[in-house]
Amino acid sequence: MSPRTVALFPLNTVLFPEGPLPLRIFEPRYLELVSHCMRTGDCFGVCLIESGKEVGEAPKPHEVGTLARIVDWHRLPDGLLGITALGETRFRIVAHRVLPSQLVEAEVEALPAETTVPLPDDFIPLADFLRQLIKHVPHLFEGQTLKYGDAGWVAGRLTELLPFPLDHKQALLELDDPLRRLERVRALMGAMNVRL
């Protein structure tokens, strides 16, 4: 796929393909981004912040992120705009620039789509653990197909939902092999003393 230009939403979070991302939108640059995406159906890029902050001056993003598409929006009780986006394709930033509004715009190239890998039997306890986690946040996955038999899907959801350090989450996103990612997730869960 040839490079394309997208607006970026750098965050202190890591989004994987097929992952849900609820956001509260209040800064003018991101209201403009969301308005454009809702009008055109375009995606925006979600990247972990490498340096800087979510609010104010444009932060520096990590170079690997995930395209996200808005799938729902609503007005929050505090009057702000709430959206839910869904992760689509991983990408790598080729070049980026900061617009006068402090919105970051990037030229990105899509990374190869992961092949679907059936969940091996020795990872079934991770899928069972994820099933219990999702029971606590069912609204995040409303209307989605839950793919507990897909190694990449299980690894992505566990990484998004568990409180791993952000640099570990970013390293997991950058891995191309779903089984290696799942092995690392299991190791991180072991370091957190998660009982399976």
SERO-4910 file (N, C-alpha, C, O; in steps of 0.05 Angstrom, whole numbers):
BEGIN
 pado doro    nc1    nc2    nc3   cac1   cac2   cac3    cc1    cc2    cc3    oc1    oc2    oc3
  Met    A     17    -24      0      0      0      0     18     25      0     37     26     16
  Ser    A     12     44    -17     28     68    -19     23     86      6      2     85     18
  Pro    A     43    103     13     39    120     36     15    138     33      7    146     11
  Arg    A      2    145     56    -21    163     56    -17    183     79     -1    178     97
  Thr    A    -31    205     77    -29    226     97    -53    224    116    -76    223    108
  Val    A    -47    224    142    -68    223    162    -61    242    185    -38    248    190
  Ala    A    -82    252    198    -78    267    223    -73    247    245    -85    226    246
  Leu    A    -56    255    264    -49    238    286    -62    247    312    -66    271    316
  Phe    A    -68    228    329    -79    234    356    -59    220    375    -64    197    383
  Pro    A    -37    234    382    -17    221    400    -29    220    428    -41    239    438
  Leu    A    -26    197    441    -38    192    467    -19    176    485      1    165    476
  Asn    A    -26    176    511    -11    159    530    -25    132    531    -31    122    553
  Thr    A    -30    120    508    -42     94    506    -33     81    480    -24     95    462
  Val    A    -35     54    479    -28     40    455    -52     25    445    -65     10    460
  Leu    A    -59     29    420    -82     17    407    -73     -5    387    -54      0    372
  Phe    A    -87    -28    388    -81    -49    369   -104    -52    349   -126    -42    354
  Pro    A    -99    -65    326   -121    -70    308   -144    -84    321   -139   -103    337
  Glu    A   -168    -76    316   -193    -86    327   -198    -78    356   -217    -88    368
  Gly    A   -181    -61    367   -185    -52    394   -203    -28    396   -201    -10    379
  Pro    A   -221    -27    416   -238     -3    420   -223     19    435   -207     13    453
  Leu    A   -228     43    427   -215     66    440   -236     88    446   -243    103    428
  Pro    A   -245     90    471   -263    112    478   -247    138    484   -226    136    498
  Leu    A   -256    160    474   -241    186    478   -261    208    485   -283    209    475
  Arg    A   -251    227    502   -265    252    507   -251    273    491   -226    276    493
  Ile    A   -266    288    475   -253    307    456   -260    335    466   -283    343    469
  Phe    A   -239    351    471   -244    379    480   -225    399    468   -232    423    466
  Glu    A   -201    391    459   -183    410    447   -192    417    419   -200    399    404
  Pro    A   -190    442    411   -199    451    384   -187    434    361   -201    427    342
  Arg    A   -161    428    363   -148    413    342   -160    385    338   -163    375    316
  Tyr    A   -169    373    360   -180    346    358   -210    347    352   -220    328    340
  Leu    A   -223    368    360   -251    372    351   -252    374    321   -269    364    308
  Glu    A   -232    389    310   -230    392    281   -224    365    268   -236    358    247
  Leu    A   -205    350    279   -198    324    269   -223    305    268   -228    293    248
  Val    A   -237    304    291   -260    287    293   -282    295    273   -295    279    260
  Ser    A   -287    321    271   -307    332    253   -300    323    224   -318    315    210
  His    A   -275    326    217   -267    318    190   -271    288    185   -282    280    164
  Cys    A   -263    272    205   -266    243    202   -295    234    201   -302    216    186
  Met    A   -312    247    216   -341    240    216   -354    249    190   -372    235    180
  Arg    A   -344    271    178   -355    281    153   -347    264    130   -362    259    111
  Thr    A   -322    255    130   -310    241    106   -308    211    109   -305    197     90
  Gly    A   -310    201    134   -305    172    139   -276    165    140   -269    141    141
  Asp    A   -258    185    140   -229    180    141   -221    169    169   -235    173    189
  Cys    A   -199    155    169   -187    146    194   -168    168    205   -161    186    190
  Phe    A   -160    165    230   -138    181    241   -118    161    253   -125    138    258
  Gly    A    -94    171    259    -74    153    269    -71    157    299    -71    179    310
  Val    A    -69    135    313    -65    135    342    -36    125    347    -29    103    339
  Cys    A    -20    142    361      8    135    367     13    141    397      2    160    408
  Leu    A     29    124    409     38    130    436     56    154    435     73    157    417
  Ile    A     54    171    455     71    195    457     99    186    466    103    172    486
  Glu    A    119    194    450    147    188    457    158    210    476    171    203    495
  Ser    A    151    235    471    158    256    489    138    279    486    127    284    464
  Gly    A    132    292    508    112    313    508     87    304    523     87    283    536
  Lys    A     66    320    520     41    314    535     17    313    515     19    322    493
  Glu    A     -5    301    525    -29    299    509    -41    326    503    -52    331    481
  Val    A    -39    345    522    -52    371    520    -31    392    515     -9    391    526
  Gly    A    -38    412    498    -20    434    493     -3    430    468    -13    421    448
  Glu    A     22    438    470     40    436    447     42    407    436     40    388    451
  Ala    A     44    405    410     44    379    397     66    361    408     89    370    409
  Pro    A     59    337    417     80    318    427     94    304    404     84    304    381
  Lys    A    116    291    410    130    274    390    118    246    392    118    234    414
  Pro    A    108    234    370     97    208    371    117    186    365    137    191    351
  His    A    112    162    376    128    138    367    121    134    338    100    142    328
  Glu    A    139    120    323    135    118    294    116     96    286    107     96    263
  Val    A    110     77    304     91     56    297     65     61    312     65     64    337
  Gly    A     43     62    298     17     66    311     -5     50    296      2     32    280
  Thr    A    -30     57    301    -52     43    290    -73     63    279    -80     82    292
  Leu    A    -82     58    254   -104     74    244   -129     68    260   -134     45    267
  Ala    A   -146     88    264   -171     84    279   -193     97    264   -190    118    252
  Arg    A   -217     84    265   -241     94    252   -262     99    273   -266     82    290
  Ile    A   -275    122    271   -297    129    290   -321    111    285   -331    111    262
  Val    A   -330     97    305   -353     79    302   -378     89    318   -400     79    313
  Asp    A   -373    108    336   -396    118    352   -388    145    364   -365    150    368
  Trp    A   -408    162    369   -403    187    382   -428    194    399   -450    186    393
  His    A   -423    211    419   -446    219    436   -437    244    453   -413    249    456
  Arg    A   -456    258    462   -450    281    480   -448    271    508   -466    258    518
  Leu    A   -426    278    522   -422    269    549   -437    287    569   -445    309    562
  Pro    A   -442    277    594   -456    293    614   -444    320    619   -457    339    626
  Asp    A   -417    322    616   -403    347    621   -404    365    596   -391    387    595
  Gly    A   -419    357    575   -421    373    550   -400    368    529   -402    378    507
  Leu    A   -380    353    536   -359    347    517   -367    325    497   -387    311    502
  Leu    A   -353    323    476   -359    303    456   -344    277    463   -320    278    469
  Gly    A   -359    255    463   -347    229    468   -348    213    442   -368    213    428
  Ile    A   -326    200    436   -326    182    412   -315    155    420   -301    152    439
  Thr    A   -322    135    404   -309    109    405   -298    104    378   -312    105    358
  Ala    A   -272     98    378   -258     91    353   -250     61    354   -247     50    376
  Leu    A   -246     49    331   -238     21    330   -212     19    314   -210     30    292
  Gly    A   -192      6    326   -166      2    312   -169    -14    287   -184    -33    285
  Glu    A   -154     -5    266   -155    -20    240   -128    -31    233   -122    -54    239
  Thr    A   -111    -15    221    -85    -25    210    -62    -12    225    -62     12    230
  Arg    A    -41    -28    230    -16    -16    241     -2     -1    219     -3     -9    195
  Phe    A     12     20    226     27     35    206     54     45    218     59     44    242
  Arg    A     71     54    200     96     66    208     97     94    196     89     98    173
  Ile    A    105    114    212    107    141    203    132    144    185    154    137    193
  Val    A    128    155    162    150    161    143    160    189    148    184    194    148
  Ala    A    142    208    152    149    236    158    125    249    172    102    240    168
  His    A    130    269    188    108    283    200    114    313    203    137    321    203
  Arg    A     93    329    206     96    357    210     75    367    229     54    355    232
  Val    A     81    389    243     62    401    262     49    425    248     62    443    239
  Leu    A     22    425    247      7    447    235      6    470    255     11    466    279
  Pro    A     -1    494    246     -3    517    264    -23    512    288    -19    523    309
  Ser    A    -43    495    283    -62    488    305    -50    469    325    -63    462    345
  Gln    A    -25    460    321    -11    440    337    -22    411    332    -15    393    346
  Leu    A    -38    408    311    -46    381    302    -22    370    287     -9    383    271
  Val    A    -16    344    292      6    331    278     -6    316    254    -25    300    257
  Glu    A      6    321    231     -2    307    207     22    290    198     45    299    198
  Ala    A     16    265    189     38    247    182     33    233    156     10    227    148
  Glu    A     55    227    142     54    209    119     61    182    131     82    178    143
  Val    A     43    163    127     46    136    139     44    114    118     31    118     97
  Glu    A     58     92    123     55     69    106     45     46    123     54     42    146
  Ala    A     25     31    113     13      9    127     33    -13    131     48    -20    113
  Leu    A     34    -25    155     50    -49    159     34    -73    150      9    -72    149
  Pro    A     47    -95    142     32   -118    132     11   -128    153     16   -128    177
  Ala    A    -12   -135    143    -33   -145    160    -24   -172    172    -12   -188    159
  Glu    A    -31   -176    198    -23   -201    210    -41   -223    200    -65   -219    194
  Thr    A    -29   -247    197    -45   -270    190    -60   -280    215    -49   -278    237
  Thr    A    -84   -290    212    -99   -301    234    -86   -327    243    -83   -345    227
  Val    A    -78   -328    268    -65   -352    279    -83   -364    301    -90   -350    320
  Pro    A    -92   -389    298   -109   -401    319    -94   -402    346    -70   -406    347
  Leu    A   -109   -397    367    -97   -397    394    -88   -425    401   -105   -443    403
  Pro    A    -62   -429    406    -52   -455    415    -64   -462    442    -70   -445    459
  Asp    A    -66   -488    447    -79   -498    472    -65   -487    497    -79   -481    517
  Asp    A    -38   -484    496    -25   -475    521    -30   -446    527    -23   -436    549
  Phe    A    -44   -431    509    -51   -403    514    -80   -400    522    -90   -378    526
  Ile    A    -95   -422    523   -124   -421    529   -129   -407    556   -148   -392    559
  Pro    A   -111   -411    577   -116   -397    602   -115   -366    599   -129   -352    614
  Leu    A    -99   -356    579    -99   -327    574   -126   -318    563   -136   -297    571
  Ala    A   -137   -334    545   -163   -327    533   -185   -328    555   -203   -311    555
  Asp    A   -183   -347    573   -203   -349    595   -200   -325    613   -221   -314    623
  Phe    A   -175   -316    619   -171   -293    635   -183   -268    622   -195   -251    634
  Leu    A   -178   -266    595   -189   -243    580   -219   -243    581   -232   -221    583
  Arg    A   -231   -266    579   -261   -268    580   -271   -256    606   -292   -242    606
  Gln    A   -257   -261    628   -265   -250    654   -261   -220    655   -278   -205    666
  Leu    A   -239   -210    643   -233   -181    642   -255   -167    627   -265   -146    636
  Ile    A   -263   -178    604   -283   -164    587   -310   -163    601   -326   -145    595
  Lys    A   -316   -181    619   -341   -180    634   -343   -154    650   -365   -145    657
  His    A   -320   -143    657   -320   -118    673   -322    -93    656   -328    -71    667
  Val    A   -318    -95    630   -320    -72    612   -336    -80    587   -327    -75    564
  Pro    A   -360    -91    590   -375   -101    567   -382    -79    547   -384    -85    523
  His    A   -386    -54    557   -394    -32    539   -372    -27    518   -379    -18    496
  Leu    A   -347    -33    525   -325    -28    505   -327    -46    481   -319    -39    459
  Phe    A   -339    -70    485   -339    -90    464   -367    -95    452   -372   -115    438
  Glu    A   -385    -77    459   -413    -80    449   -414    -80    419   -403    -62    406
  Gly    A   -427   -100    408   -430   -102    379   -406   -113    364   -406   -116    340
  Gln    A   -385   -121    379   -361   -132    367   -361   -162    368   -373   -174    386
  Thr    A   -347   -175    350   -343   -204    351   -319   -209    369   -298   -198    365
  Leu    A   -323   -225    389   -302   -232    409   -287   -257    399   -299   -278    397
  Lys    A   -262   -253    392   -247   -274    379   -227   -288    398   -203   -286    395
  Tyr    A   -238   -303    417   -221   -316    437   -204   -338    425   -185   -347    438
  Gly    A   -210   -347    401   -194   -368    388   -172   -357    370   -158   -372    356
  Asp    A   -169   -330    369   -149   -317    352   -126   -306    369   -130   -289    386
  Ala    A   -102   -317    365    -79   -309    381    -74   -279    381    -68   -267    402
  Gly    A    -75   -267    357    -69   -238    355    -90   -221    370    -83   -201    383
  Trp    A   -115   -229    367   -137   -214    380   -134   -216    410   -137   -196    424
  Val    A   -129   -240    420   -126   -243    450   -102   -227    460   -104   -213    480
  Ala    A    -80   -228    446    -56   -213    454    -61   -183    454    -53   -169    473
  Gly    A    -75   -173    433    -80   -145    431    -98   -135    454    -93   -114    466
  Arg    A   -120   -150    459   -139   -141    480   -126   -142    508   -130   -124    524
  Leu    A   -110   -163    513    -97   -165    539    -77   -141    543    -76   -130    564
  Thr    A    -63   -135    522    -43   -113    523    -58    -86    528    -48    -70    544
  Glu    A    -80    -82    515    -95    -57    518   -107    -55    546   -107    -33    558
  Leu    A   -117    -77    557   -132    -76    582   -115    -79    608   -123    -68    629
  Leu    A    -92    -92    606    -75    -95    630    -56    -72    633    -48    -59    614
  Pro    A    -49    -66    658    -32    -43    664     -2    -48    660     14    -44    678
  Phe    A      5    -58    636     34    -61    629     46    -33    626     32    -14    619
  Pro    A     72    -30    631     86     -5    625     82      2    595     82    -16    578
  Leu    A     79     28    589     73     36    562     95     28    542     89     22    519
  Asp    A    120     29    551    142     21    532    140     -9    524    147    -16    502
  His    A    130    -25    543    125    -54    537    102    -56    517    103    -73    499
  Lys    A     81    -41    522     58    -42    503     66    -34    475     58    -47    455
  Gln    A     83    -13    473     92     -4    447    109    -26    433    106    -31    409
  Ala    A    127    -39    449    143    -60    438    126    -83    428    132    -96    407
  Leu    A    104    -89    442     86   -110    434     72   -103    408     68   -120    390
  Leu    A     64    -78    405     51    -69    381     70    -72    357     61    -79    335
  Glu    A     95    -67    361    115    -68    339    122    -96    331    134   -100    310
  Leu    A    115   -116    347    120   -144    339    102   -152    317     78   -146    317
  Asp    A    113   -167    297     96   -176    275     84   -203    279     64   -210    266
  Asp    A     95   -219    297     86   -247    301     67   -248    325     75   -243    347
  Pro    A     41   -256    320     22   -257    342     29   -276    364     23   -272    388
  Leu    A     42   -299    357     49   -318    378     72   -308    395     72   -312    420
  Arg    A     92   -294    383    113   -282    400    101   -261    418    109   -258    441
  Arg    A     82   -245    407     69   -225    424     54   -238    447     56   -228    470
  Leu    A     40   -260    442     26   -274    463     45   -285    484     39   -285    508
  Glu    A     67   -296    476     87   -306    494     97   -284    513    101   -287    537
  Arg    A    102   -260    501    112   -237    517     90   -227    536     96   -220    559
  Val    A     65   -228    527     43   -220    544     42   -239    568     39   -230    591
  Arg    A     44   -264    563     44   -284    585     67   -279    605     63   -281    629
  Ala    A     90   -273    595    113   -267    612    108   -242    629    114   -241    653
  Leu    A     97   -221    616     91   -197    631     70   -202    653     71   -191    675
  Met    A     50   -218    646     29   -225    666     42   -241    689     34   -237    712
  Gly    A     61   -258    683     75   -273    704     90   -254    722     91   -258    746
  Ala    A    103   -234    710    118   -214    726    100   -198    744    108   -188    765
  Met    A     74   -195    736     54   -181    752     40   -200    772     22   -191    787
  Asn    A     49   -225    772     37   -245    790      7   -250    784     -9   -254    803
  Val    A      0   -248    759    -28   -254    751    -31   -284    751    -16   -299    738
  Arg    A    -51   -294    766    -56   -323    767    -75   -331    745    -96   -319    741
  Leu    A    -67   -351    730    -82   -361    708    -94   -389    715   -108   -401    699
***
